[in-house]
Amino acid sequence: MTVSKAFWKIALKNIGTIITYTVILIMFGTMNISSGSTTTSYEAKKPSIVIFNHDEKVGVTKNFIEYLEKNAKIKDGYEDDDRLKDALFYDDVMLVIEIPENFHQDIALGKNPEIKTRSSAGYAAELAKVVVNRYLTVAQAYAAINLSEEDLASKIDGALETSTKVDVNSEVDTSKYSKPTRYFSFANYTILACVITIICLIMSSFNRLEIRKRNLVSRIELKKMNLILLRNCCIYALAAWVFYVLLGFIVLGFDTIWNLHGLLYAANALVFTACATTIAYLISRIVFNSGAINGIMNVVALGSSFLCGAFVPAEYLPESVLAIAHIMPSYYYIDANNKIMEMQNTSFETVWPILLNMIIVFCFCVLFVIVANIISKKKQKIA
């Protein structure tokens, strides 16, 4: 049996492994895409507040209450203090405001009357405080110029109703590429698992002592046999890359990644697949036991996926974890995917950081091959 036939025969025996990791990519990759879906609109939720007004509802006090009614949800029926405490605890009420006596007069005179507040914990309570502080800041600023209460209320309304127009100059809707980014980043695990497992199992079969002895007395030279094995490993890895890229087209939709962004995702995945092949080549030179291969593969594939942002986005990971992740090729692969998503145009400034990450991953390839060759030379003598 030729070396190539033996290679593919062993690969076909492990087809179940390939199918398993492909199913994992489809299941969890799709779930990852769906859970990270984005929206293009945002509607602010008004915080619920309770107002206890100890002043006359005139002038600035009336204006303040009307402002709060526009920007918050006013709740009544909380005169009982115990009930109010329960409402704050369970976030039914975010903020309680007590407007003091003579509030409207003190504001008009330029004083700084104290408004007592009680709040629940969380973001909504802070938002309610911002709403209150915004009014008070504007009111005190206009009170400094000695206006009548009527004019003061009018000036406050005019300032608070002023809005800012925001123009988005982005030429590309980056949210469109969030799904491809998550798919190809999650594929970090699948590519590593499939490539490392299959190649290492095949190489371990050829590295068995009785097989090595038989090969030494065969017609084919050891160097030639290694070249044939390396060639078939590259063919297998290339086939795996083509398969997962085509699967991405099916899962994500042809129109989504049939563009420059999609080409960069595919190129980045190709470089990383080459890196996974060299990792497998290195492991196969260190470990000959097929039972240990699965354990090493899980450490490499799962460890790098968790640490580098394949499973959990990098922005949610601690700085200490990301510092460790920098020594792994997966970090630069996933970071390149994120940069592709954020790319607004095809200028050198936007494409170069992506290419730089690919170059770094390729440097890892060279490093792994050099280390593997050094180890291989030391183990040339048969035990």
N, C-alpha and C positions, 0 to 999 in steps of 0.2 A: 504494500500500500504506500503510495507516495505521501510526502509530508503534507501537501495541500489537502489531499483527500482525508487524511487522518484529522487534520485541523477542523475541517468543516463537519466531519462526522461527529466529533466531540461537541462542536458548537450546536449541532442539531439535537443532540441528546439533552442539552440544557435550554432548549427553546422555551420550556415552561418558566424558567427564570426571567427571560426576556418579556414574556407575556405578562408575568406578575408585575414587573416594574412599570410596564406600559399601562396596565390597568390602574396602578397607583397614580401615575401621572395624569391619566384621564379623570379619575375620580377626584383626587385631592387638588389637582391643578385647576379643574373646573370649579370646585368649591371655592378655591382661593380667588379665582377670577370673579365669581358671583358675589362673594362677601366683601370684596374691595371695590364694588361698583361705585361710581361717583355720580353726583347730580350737578346740574348746571345752574340751579337756582337755590336761593337761600331765603328763608322767611324767619325773621326774628320772632321768638316766642316772648310774649309779654309776661313779666314776673307778677306774681300775685302779692299784693300789699294790703295792709290795713292802716287806715288813717284815723288818728284821734286828734280832732281839731279843737283846741282850747281858745281859739281866737275867733273874732267875728269873720264871717265869710264875705269879706269885702276887699277891694283893692288888690294888693299883691297876694294876700292869702287866698282869695278867690281864684286869682290867676294861677297860683301854684297848684291848687287842687285840680283845676281844669287841665293843667299840663300833665299832672300825674294820671288823670283819667285817660288821656290820649296815649300815654306811653306805658301804662301798666294796667293790670286787672285789679280793680278795687273790690275788696271783699268786706262784707258787713256781717254783723251777728257775732262778733268776738269780744263782747264786753266782759265776759267771764274770763278771768286771768288764767285759770287752769286749762280751759279749752284753747286759749290762745297759745299757751306753752305747748300743748299737744300738736296744734297746727304747725307751729314752727319746727317741732321735732320731726314730724312726718312730711315736712316740705309742702304742706298744703298752703302755707303762707311763707313767703320769702323774706318779707321785711315789714316791720311795724314802725310807723312814723308818728311821733307826737309833736304837733305844731303848738308852740308855746303861746301864751297870752301876749297881745300887742305885737305879734309877729310882723304884721303889715306895716305898723308904724316904725318899728325898729329897723326894718329893711330900708324904708324910705329915708330914714335919718342916717343911713350909712353904717348902722351898727351891725354886729355879727351875732344875731340871736342863735342860741343853741337848740338844735332839733334833736331830741332824743330818739334813738333807733334801737331796735332789737332785730336780729336777723338769724336765719337758719344757716347751715353750712352749705357750701357748694357754689357753683358758678352762677346760678340764677340769682342768689342773694347778692353777689358782687355786682351783677348787672343792675339790680334794683338800686344799689347804692350809687352807681355811676349815674343813673337817671336823676336821682335826687341832687347829687353834687353838681351835676351839670347846670341845673336850674339855679342853685344857690350861687355858684361862681359867676354866672352871667348877671344875676340880680345885683350882687354886691359891686360888680364892675360898673354897672349903669347908675347905681345909687350914689356913687362918688361924684357924679356931675350935677347933683341937686335937682332932680326932676320931680314933678308932681307924681302922685301915685298912679294916676291915669296914664300919664306919659311913660312912667317907668314900666308899667305892665305892657304897654304897647311896644316899647323898645325891646323888652325881654322876649315877647312873642316873635318879633321880627328876627332877632338873633337866633332863637331856637329853631325857627322854621327854615333857616338857611341850610341848604344842602350842597354837597360837593359832587360834581359830575366826574365819574371815573371812566377814563378811556382805556381799554385793553388793546395794546399794540401787538399782541402775540400773533404771529403769522400762522401758527400751528396750534390746534386744539390738543394740548398735551394729555387731556383726559382720554382722548381717543386711543392713546398708546399705553394706558395704564394696564389694560388686560394683557396685551402681548408681553409687557414687561414682567407681569406676575407669572405668566405661563413659562417664559424662557428662564426666569430666575428659579422657579420651582423645578424646572428640568435639570438644574444643577445636581439634584439628588439622583434623578433617574439616569442621567448620562453617566455619572460616576458609578452608580450601582451596576448598571448593565455592562459597561465597558470593563470595569475592574473585575467583576465576578467572572464573566465569560472568559476573558483573556487569561486571567490568573488560573482558572480551572484547566484551561487548555495547556498552558505552559507547565502547570504542575504535573500533568499527565506525561509530557515529554521529559520532565525532569526526574521522573521516578528512576531509581537506581538501575533496575533491570533494563529499562528503555534506553537509558543513557549508555549503558554498556553495549547494547545491541547496535545503537547508532554509531558508536565508535568503530565498530568492525564492519560497518556497511560501506557501500561504494561512495555514498555522498559525503562530502567533507562537512565537518562540524560548522565551519564558517558559512558555507552555502546553505546548510539547513537552517541556521539562525536567521539568515537573510530571508529565506522563504517564510519562516514563521513570522518575522517582523512584517513582511509584505502582507501576509494574510491578516495579521492583527490590524494593520492600517485599513485594509479593505473592509473588515468587519466594523471597525469604528466609523468609517465613512458611511457605510450602509446604515448604521444606527443613527448617525447625524441626519442623513437624508430622510429616514423614516420619521424622526421626531419633528423635523421641520415641516414635512408634509402633514403630519398629524396636527401641527400648529395651525396650518392653513385650514384644516377641516374644523377644528375646535373654535378658532377665532373668526373664521370667515375670510374668504379670498380677498375681498376689498380692503380689509383692515390692515393687512401687512404686505400687500402687493405694491410696494413703494420703496423709497430709499430707506425709511426706517426699518421696514421688514428685511431688506437686504443687509443692513447693519446687524440686526438681531441674529440673522442666519450666519453671518460671517463671525460674529462674536461666539456663537455656539460652536462653529467649526473649530476655531482656535482652542476653545475649551475642551472639545472632544479630543483634539490632538493631545492636550495636556493630560486628560484622563487616561489616554492610551499610554503615555510615558509613565504615569503613576502606576498603572497596571504592570508595565514592563519592569519597573523598579521593584515592586512587591514580589513579582514572580522570581526575581533574582535573590530575594531574601527568604521567602517562605515557599517550601515545597509541599507542605501538608495541606491538602484540600480542605480539611476540617477547620484549619486556622484562617483560611482565606475569607470565609464569610464574616468571621469576627473582625478581621482587619478592615474589610470593606465597610462594615457597619460603622466602625469608628471613623473612617475617612469620610464616607458619604454623609452619614447622619451628623457627625460632628461639625463638618464644614458647612453643612446646610443650616444648622441651628446658629452657629457662630457668625456666619457671614451674611445672613439676611434672606435666605431662600424661603424659610418657613415663617419667620417673623421679620417684618420690615426693619431695616437697619436703624431707622430713626427712633425705634422703640427699644433698641438694645443699649445697655450701659456702655460708657466710654471705655471701661476696662476690657469689656468683651470685644469691642471693635478694634482695640489696640492689638489684641491677640489675633484677630481675624486678618490683620494686614500681612501675616506671614503665610497666608493660604492663597492659592490661585483663585479659589471660589470667590473671594472678596472682590477681586478686580473684575472677574467675569460679571458678577451681579451689579457692581458699581457701574460698569460699562452699560448694562441694560438700563439702569436708572438714568444715565446720562443721555442715552438714545431717546428715552421718553421725553426728556426735558429739552431736546434739541429743537431750536426754533427755525434754523435755516442751515444751509449747507456750507457755511463759511469755514475757513481753516480753524478759526478760534473755537467753533463748536464741535467740529469733527475730530480735532487733534486729541482732546482728552480721552475720547473713546478709543482712538487708535493707540494711544499711549497705554491704556489698560490692556489692550490686546497684545501689545509688545511685551508688557510685563508678564502676561500669562505665557507667551511664547518663550520668554527667558526661563520660566519655571520648567518648560518642556526640555530645554537644553540642559538645565541643571540636573533634572531627574535622569536623563540619558547618561550624562557623565558619571553620576554616582552609581547608576546601575552597571555601567561598564567596568568601573573600578571594582565593584563587588564581584562581578562575573569573573574577572581575571584572577581574583584571589580564591575563587572556588572552582577553578578549572580542574584541579586534581580530584579524582573520584575518591569518595570516602570508602 
